[in-house]
Amino acid sequence: MQTKTMIRSLLSASFFAALNFFLVAGAQAQVFTDIHDFNNTNGATPVAKLIFDSAGNLYGTTTMSAQGGENCFGGCGVAFKLAREGSGWKELVLHGFSGGADGGIPMGNLVFDAAGNLYGTAKIGGNTAACINSATNTKGCGVVFELSPHSGGAWTATTLYAFAGGADGEYPEGGLVFDAAGNLYGTTNAGGSLTACSGLGCGTVFELSPSSSGWTETIVHSFVDDGADGVTGVGSVIFDGAGNLYGATVNGGVHGFGSVFELSPSSSGWTETILHSFDLRDGFMPNGDLLFDSAGNLYGSTQSGGRVSMCGIGCGAVFELSPNSSGGWDDTTVTAAVQNYDGEDIIGISADASGNLYFVASQAGGGTTICGGQACGTVTKLTHTSTGWFPTVVHHFLGIKDDAQPNAPVAIDASGTLFGTTYHDGPLGYGMVYKIVP
């Protein structure tokens, strides 16, 4: 597939300087607000995208906290709700993970069912007799959990499935998605076919189906690293209108730099098709969820690659895959990050109701040099024009009080306000939730 670069190469230092001035000026028009600070007891180091309920309250998870046992370095994390209260926000910890049977270190976004229950994954815990890792002092291969609300504000956590390690998958890091029948789908970044990836398995796509006796797992696909198939699924999968599943792998594919795949159901099972293998120039390590637009095009991001003259192997890219008349998919680089201007290490994208895209970069992007000797990341808006996609930095993270290093895509409400989290720092040092009003 031919890569079509929409953002032209920036050739002169003067043009770089002019662009940086313009992007920073655009960012200053936004209103950035810290709406919640984690203090370790109520959570620390969030990395998952936030979600909304119908009242506009926010829900998310943190990977660490003071809660939890010895099975998690720094605590096992929490699931939380931020409820609107007057002109501010109030946090309710829905569940503190112990690292035992209930799991620990939730990394993916939560999802609601129609009854208001929440579902998610936790990377470790569950069956603590399996997947014992002495290097990280963790036990258990991870779980799928449900959080159910009760009157008075209490929530009950239920483990729906604990991965056994091996063929059924290990270490889920992405979120979940429902099909129309109420089955849940997700990914694991190890396990599956144990003849692949040095006997550890290259990861899976799995289905959980409910019944009166509990939830039953079915492996939809095991990645095999055969020179074409992907390796390590870490994000959520998404459905199209025909019931096909789409997702991305961090590694593997023809060139070894990651892939985008489709899984199509039939009476005999699921068939995988690799839609695109990244070749470094168009991206490396796709690590976030995919998005469809109304025309059926797929969008996603890669952590590295793209403009390979920057950041050693590229600072990351936003890509578009468009179905063509021959049954294949054409790849277009929507934008490639340029480090000191719009960021480095892209960690996911979001779309607003007008079709604008937003990407979050966890490093660089102008600003100060607090974060390990460089700037602390950006939120950048991509607006589609007749000549391609135009980037405008919405916010430069400055470190400490302004907080540092966002590590999750933004959630966008109906008014176009952006909500996101940062991995650490902030006034208390454990991360925070922010909003940006256009």
C-alpha positions in Angstrom: 0.0 0.0 0.0 1.2 3.4 -0.9 1.7 5.9 2.0 0.2 9.3 1.2 1.6 11.9 3.6 -0.9 14.7 4.2 1.4 17.0 6.2 4.3 18.2 4.0 7.9 18.0 5.2 9.0 21.0 7.2 12.3 22.0 5.6 13.6 25.2 7.2 14.4 26.3 10.7 12.4 29.5 10.2 9.3 27.6 9.2 9.7 25.4 12.3 9.9 28.5 14.5 6.9 30.1 12.8 4.8 26.9 13.1 5.7 26.6 16.8 4.6 30.2 17.5 1.3 29.5 15.7 0.7 26.3 17.6 1.5 27.8 21.0 -0.7 30.8 20.2 -3.6 28.4 19.3 -3.1 26.5 22.6 -3.3 29.7 24.6 -6.9 30.2 23.5 -8.0 27.1 25.4 -8.9 27.0 29.1 -7.2 24.2 31.0 -8.4 23.2 34.5 -7.2 20.6 37.0 -10.5 19.1 38.2 -9.2 16.3 40.5 -5.9 15.3 42.1 -5.1 11.7 43.0 -3.5 11.3 46.4 -2.5 7.6 46.3 -5.2 6.5 48.8 -7.9 7.4 46.2 -5.8 6.2 43.3 -2.5 6.9 41.5 -1.1 6.8 37.9 -4.2 6.6 35.7 -3.6 5.4 32.1 -7.0 4.5 30.8 -9.4 6.8 28.8 -12.3 8.2 30.8 -15.9 7.4 30.0 -19.2 9.3 30.7 -22.6 8.3 32.0 -25.8 9.9 30.8 -25.5 12.6 33.5 -22.0 13.6 32.4 -20.2 12.0 35.3 -16.8 10.5 34.6 -15.5 7.0 35.3 -12.0 5.6 35.1 -9.3 3.5 36.7 -5.9 3.9 38.1 -3.1 1.4 37.9 -1.8 2.1 41.4 -3.0 3.2 44.9 -2.3 2.7 48.5 -4.9 0.0 48.5 -4.0 -3.5 47.6 -1.7 -6.2 48.9 1.8 -7.5 48.2 0.9 -8.6 44.7 1.2 -5.1 43.3 4.2 -2.8 43.5 2.8 0.5 44.7 -0.7 -0.8 45.2 -3.2 -2.5 42.9 -5.3 0.4 41.6 -8.9 1.6 41.9 -12.0 2.1 39.8 -13.4 5.6 40.4 -16.3 7.9 39.6 -16.1 11.7 39.4 -19.5 13.2 40.0 -20.4 16.8 39.2 -21.1 18.6 42.5 -22.0 22.3 42.2 -19.2 23.9 40.2 -16.7 21.2 41.0 -16.2 17.4 41.1 -16.3 14.8 43.9 -14.5 11.4 43.7 -16.1 8.1 44.8 -13.8 5.1 44.8 -16.0 2.3 43.4 -13.5 -0.5 44.1 -10.0 -0.8 45.4 -8.3 -3.8 43.7 -6.5 -6.2 46.0 -4.4 -8.0 43.5 -6.0 -11.3 44.6 -9.2 -12.9 43.2 -10.5 -9.5 42.1 -7.5 -8.7 40.0 -5.1 -5.8 40.0 -3.6 -3.0 37.8 -6.5 -2.1 35.6 -5.2 -0.5 32.5 -8.1 -0.4 30.0 -11.1 1.8 29.8 -14.4 0.8 31.4 -17.6 0.1 29.5 -21.3 0.3 30.6 -24.1 -2.2 29.9 -27.7 -1.0 29.5 -28.4 -1.6 33.2 -25.6 0.7 34.3 -23.1 -1.9 35.3 -19.5 -1.3 34.5 -17.1 -3.9 33.0 -13.3 -3.9 32.6 -10.1 -5.8 32.8 -7.2 -6.0 35.3 -3.8 -7.1 34.1 -2.8 -9.3 37.0 -4.4 -11.2 39.8 -7.3 -13.6 39.6 -5.7 -17.1 39.7 -2.6 -16.2 41.7 -1.2 -19.7 41.3 -0.5 -18.9 37.7 1.6 -16.3 35.8 4.0 -15.8 38.8 6.6 -13.2 37.9 9.3 -12.8 40.5 10.9 -9.9 38.7 7.8 -7.7 39.1 6.5 -9.5 42.2 3.1 -10.1 40.6 0.9 -13.2 40.5 -2.1 -14.1 38.4 -2.8 -13.8 34.7 -5.5 -11.1 34.9 -9.3 -10.9 35.1 -12.4 -9.5 33.5 -14.6 -7.8 36.2 -18.0 -6.3 36.7 -18.9 -3.4 39.0 -22.6 -3.2 39.9 -24.2 -0.1 41.6 -26.5 -0.3 44.6 -28.7 2.2 46.4 -26.7 4.6 48.6 -23.8 4.8 46.3 -22.1 1.4 47.0 -20.7 -0.8 44.2 -20.0 -4.5 44.2 -17.1 -6.0 42.3 -17.5 -9.5 40.7 -14.8 -11.4 38.9 -16.4 -12.7 35.7 -13.4 -14.6 34.4 -9.9 -15.2 35.7 -7.3 -16.1 33.0 -5.6 -19.4 33.7 -2.4 -18.7 31.7 -1.6 -20.4 28.5 -4.1 -21.1 25.8 -6.9 -18.9 27.2 -4.6 -15.8 27.2 -2.6 -13.8 29.8 -2.4 -10.2 30.8 -5.4 -8.2 29.4 -4.5 -4.5 29.1 -7.2 -3.1 26.8 -10.8 -2.3 27.4 -13.9 -4.4 26.4 -16.7 -4.1 23.9 -20.2 -5.6 23.8 -21.8 -7.2 20.8 -25.6 -6.9 20.2 -26.2 -10.2 22.1 -24.4 -9.1 25.3 -21.1 -11.0 24.7 -17.9 -9.2 25.7 -14.7 -9.1 23.6 -11.2 -8.0 24.5 -7.5 -8.7 24.0 -4.6 -10.2 25.9 -1.0 -9.3 25.3 0.3 -12.9 25.9 -0.9 -16.5 25.9 -2.9 -18.2 23.2 -0.9 -20.4 20.9 2.0 -21.6 23.1 4.0 -22.7 20.0 4.5 -19.0 19.2 6.6 -16.2 20.8 9.1 -18.4 22.5 6.4 -20.6 24.0 4.7 -17.7 25.8 2.1 -17.0 23.2 1.7 -13.8 21.2 -1.7 -12.8 22.7 -5.3 -13.3 21.9 -8.7 -11.8 21.0 -11.2 -13.4 23.3 -15.0 -13.6 23.7 -16.9 -14.0 27.0 -20.5 -15.2 26.8 -22.9 -15.0 29.7 -25.2 -17.8 30.9 -27.1 -18.8 34.0 -24.0 -20.6 35.3 -21.5 -17.8 34.6 -19.4 -16.6 31.7 -17.6 -18.8 29.2 -14.5 -17.8 27.3 -14.0 -18.6 23.6 -10.7 -17.7 21.9 -11.6 -15.7 18.7 -8.0 -15.6 17.5 -4.5 -16.5 18.8 -1.7 -14.4 17.3 1.2 -16.6 16.0 4.0 -14.3 14.7 4.4 -16.2 11.4 5.9 -13.2 9.5 2.5 -11.8 8.7 0.2 -12.1 11.7 0.4 -9.5 14.5 2.0 -9.9 17.9 0.6 -8.5 21.2 -2.8 -6.9 21.2 -3.1 -4.2 23.9 -6.0 -2.0 22.9 -9.7 -2.6 22.6 -11.3 -4.2 19.5 -14.2 -2.5 17.8 -17.1 -3.7 15.6 -18.3 -2.5 12.2 -22.0 -2.6 11.3 -21.7 -6.1 9.8 -20.3 -7.6 13.0 -16.6 -7.8 12.0 -14.0 -7.0 14.7 -11.0 -4.7 14.2 -8.0 -4.1 16.2 -4.2 -3.4 16.2 -1.1 -5.2 17.4 2.0 -3.5 18.8 4.4 -5.8 17.0 4.4 -8.3 14.2 3.0 -8.0 10.7 5.1 -8.3 7.6 7.8 -5.8 8.7 7.6 -6.5 12.4 6.4 -3.0 13.3 2.8 -3.8 14.1 -0.4 -4.4 12.2 -4.1 -3.6 11.9 -6.4 -6.7 11.6 -10.0 -7.6 10.9 -11.7 -10.7 12.3 -14.8 -11.9 10.4 -17.3 -14.3 11.9 -18.8 -17.3 10.2 -20.5 -20.6 11.1 -17.1 -22.2 11.3 -15.4 -19.6 13.5 -13.5 -16.3 12.9 -11.2 -15.6 10.0 -8.4 -13.0 10.3 -7.3 -10.6 7.6 -4.3 -8.3 8.1 -5.4 -4.9 6.7 -2.1 -3.2 7.1 1.5 -3.9 8.2 3.4 -0.9 9.4 6.9 -0.3 7.9 8.3 2.3 10.3 7.9 5.1 7.7 4.1 5.1 8.2 4.3 4.2 11.9 5.6 1.7 14.5 3.8 0.2 17.5 0.1 1.1 17.2 -0.9 1.2 20.8 -4.4 2.7 21.1 -7.9 2.0 20.1 -9.2 2.4 16.5 -12.0 4.7 15.4 -14.4 4.5 12.4 -15.7 7.6 10.7 -19.1 7.7 8.9 -17.6 6.7 5.6 -16.1 3.5 7.0 -12.5 4.7 7.2 -10.4 3.5 10.2 -8.2 5.8 12.2 -5.6 5.0 14.8 -2.2 6.1 16.1 1.3 4.7 16.5 3.7 5.5 19.4 6.7 5.8 17.1 7.6 5.8 13.4 6.2 8.2 10.9 8.7 11.0 10.3 11.8 8.9 10.8 14.2 11.8 10.7 12.7 12.9 14.1 13.1 11.2 17.5 15.5 8.6 16.0 12.8 6.3 14.6 10.0 8.8 14.4 7.9 10.5 17.1 4.6 8.7 16.3 1.9 9.1 13.7 -1.9 9.2 13.2 -3.0 7.0 10.3 -6.1 6.4 8.2 -7.0 3.2 6.5 -9.6 3.5 3.7 -11.3 0.6 2.0 -10.7 0.6 -1.8 -12.6 -0.9 -4.7 -10.3 -3.9 -5.0 -11.2 -5.1 -1.5 -8.0 -3.9 0.1 -7.2 -0.9 2.3 -5.2 2.2 1.5 -3.0 3.7 4.2 -2.6 7.5 4.6 -0.5 9.2 7.2 -2.8 11.8 8.6 0.1 13.5 10.5 3.5 12.6 11.9 4.5 14.2 15.2 7.6 16.4 15.1 8.8 16.3 18.8 9.4 19.9 19.8 6.2 21.2 18.2 3.3 18.8 18.6 4.8 16.1 20.8 6.5 12.7 20.9 5.1 9.2 21.8 1.5 9.4 20.6 -0.6 7.2 22.9 -4.1 7.4 21.3 -6.7 9.4 19.4 -10.3 10.6 19.9 -12.9 12.2 17.7 -15.4 15.0 18.4 -18.9 15.3 16.9 -17.6 17.5 14.1 -15.1 14.9 12.9 -12.0 16.6 14.3 -9.3 14.2 15.7 -7.3 14.8 18.8 -4.1 13.0 19.7 -2.3 12.9 23.0 1.5 12.8 23.1 3.2 11.8 26.4 6.5 13.6 25.8 8.0 16.7 24.2 5.9 19.4 22.4 7.6 22.6 23.4 6.9 23.9 26.9 9.4 23.6 29.6 12.1 20.9 30.1 11.0 19.5 33.5 10.1 16.0 32.3 13.4 14.2 32.1 15.1 17.1 30.4 12.3 17.6 27.8 8.8 19.0 27.7 5.9 17.0 29.2 3.5 16.3 26.3 0.6 17.8 24.4 -3.0 17.5 23.4 -3.2 18.3 19.6 -6.2 18.8 17.5 -6.3 17.7 13.8 -8.8 19.6 11.6 -9.6 18.2 8.1 -9.3 20.7 5.3 -9.3 20.5 1.5 -5.5 20.0 1.5 -5.3 17.5 4.4 -5.3 17.5 8.1 -4.0 20.6 10.0 -2.5 20.2 13.5 -3.1 22.8 16.3 -1.7 22.2 19.8 -4.5 22.6 22.3 -2.4 22.3 25.4 1.3 22.0 26.3 1.8 20.2 29.6 4.4 22.1 31.7 5.0 19.7 34.6 4.4 19.8 38.4 1.4 22.1 39.2 0.3 22.1 35.6 0.9 18.4 35.6 3.0 16.2 33.4 2.9 13.4 30.8 -0.6 12.6 29.8 -0.9 8.9 29.2 -4.5 8.3 27.9 -6.6 9.7 25.0 -9.1 12.4 25.9 -12.8 11.8 26.3 -15.0 14.5 24.6 -18.5 15.5 25.9 -21.4 16.8 23.8 -20.2 20.4 24.2 -16.7 19.6 22.8 -15.0 19.8 26.2 -12.0 17.5 26.6 -11.3 15.4 29.7 -8.2 13.4 30.3 -5.7 12.1 32.9 -2.0 12.5 33.5 0.2 9.7 34.6 2.0 11.4 37.5 3.1 14.7 39.0 0.4 17.4 39.6 0.1 19.1 43.0 0.2 15.8 44.9 2.5 13.8 42.6 0.1 11.0 41.8 -1.6 12.2 38.6 -4.7 14.1 38.0 -7.9 14.6 35.9 -8.1 17.7 33.7 -10.5 19.4 31.4 -9.9 21.6 28.5 -12.7 23.9 27.3 -12.2 25.0 23.6 
